[in-house]
Amino acid sequence: MPELARVQAWRVARHPALLLGLLWYVLGVGLDGPAAPYDRYSMVTAMLVFLLAVPAYFAVNLVATSGRRSGVDEWTGALPMPPLHRTVAMLLAAAAPAVIAAVASLGWLALHGGDTGLPLLWQHVASPPAAILGAGLLGVAVARLLPWPGLPLVAVVAVVTANAWVSAHWPYLGAYVDFVRSTGGDAIPAREPGSAGWHLGYLLALCALAAAGALLPVARRPWLPFAAGALAGVVVLVACSLQLP
Amino acid sequence: MTGVRVVDVTKSCGRTCALAGVTFGAGPGVTGLLGPNGAGKTTLLRMLATVLAPDSGTLRLLGRDPQDTGDRLEIRRRLGYLPQEPGFHRGFTVFEFVDYVAILKELTDRRARHDEVRRVIDLVGLADVADRRIRALSGGMKRRVGVAQAVLGDPDLVVLDEPTAGLDPEQRLRFRDLVSRIGEGRSVILSTHQTEDVAALCPHVVVVDGGRVAFDGTPGQLTSMARGRVWLAPERAPAARIAWRTAEGDVRNVGDIAPPGAQVVLPTLEDAYLLLVGDRARGVAA
């Protein structure tokens, strides 16, 4: 299984959708980097999520469904590795974009001497990779739960639309990667900071929920991922409330 | 131990009855599976590959029951399978794809696995293109990639569904050499439309027609069924089921009985096959 995870992670890492997202990120931030304090802070707390999460979702989903689309799954089902192990390997591989995001974040910080212009906690730095991990895991879950052409696109449009709607109605719940009061040059109105730790917990619980969903159709005992998913759902609700200021 | 034992197996696909009580056995060596299009060969092979389960009847593979979860896993560990139209991850190189299948075959030690991948790629004559992407390969090369993955890990039972489709004459001869080597000491089930391949390779042949076994025996026994029923004449004979003009100018007639005074010739396996499956084989013979 670790070997399969390694192969799948390499496929995800070099997938054109993800490479396009990375190119977008590089072009988006510019070669010189942002000058305003808030924009510098945003480089490691928000930009990666905005620019890489959707490409990561599609890259992972397309790798996870490539066997079905190419007809490979029709006969590799006769190979000994069980579907559960194949899905776990794919979930591990879904971490590849998150690792790339973490390296990009830390690389940016290293290049700029850790100066983001605003107070920064380690939870701030960890949140974008966690969100991108969630996007990748959602890509696997959609591949396993909705194995029909076109539905991965419908799913991501639904998530983005729901997020935009929430942002419009409850600003604290949407775009909640800004944990500190922003200063001059801020594109988003100043807000009271919430709990960075609970926000990270909220994102990781969402990751667990997506992983449980992916395992549901292939588990030998489906009640296990179902129970884990229910527990993750409760943690999502609790963490979602506690992250608010 | 018998490689394959099939007893009164049935399988329906929707309203179509694909297999209607198939019974045969296959031990070590190459067993040829002949039959016209739609005879049920691929359905049968998918069962032998544990991809499909029978509706009824008994199936034993390598002495185990594929319906049992534990047995099925053990069978899959000792099975090699090349489907009729294998899909590939086209962006993979030959090496990457065979390695990917090796991982799914649970060959965990990376160094040993890579050695095995190189061995089978070399075995099918693709060592020179091991780093080439599958999308850039010809149809014949892709078939050989399929064969390479099927023989990974020295399986005890190898199921090959029309492996010679799309191969040029030289590749087919190389393939015969390869399959005869694979068949030494293990069971190989070879489905094909090429009666020459069966005559050249298989000490045992099973003909499937209309979801049933129409013949089960040696190629010699099958050929002998056409003795006295193949003759040469200047023109097509009305009694012939199938007739064609040969390169020498005579018409080779294959029918139920040669007319008196006809120049009866020794039949081939193809003649016997044509007689056995009748009109349904004409598309194959053409």
Interface residues (C-beta under 8 A of the other chain):
Chain A: E3 L4 V7 S66 G67 S70 G71 V72 D73 E74 W75 T76 G77 A78 L79 P80 M81 P82 R86
Chain B: A49 T50 V51 L73 R76 R77 L79 Y81 P83 E85 P86 G87 F88 H89 R90 E96 D99 Y100 V101 I103 L104 K105 E106 T108 R110 R113
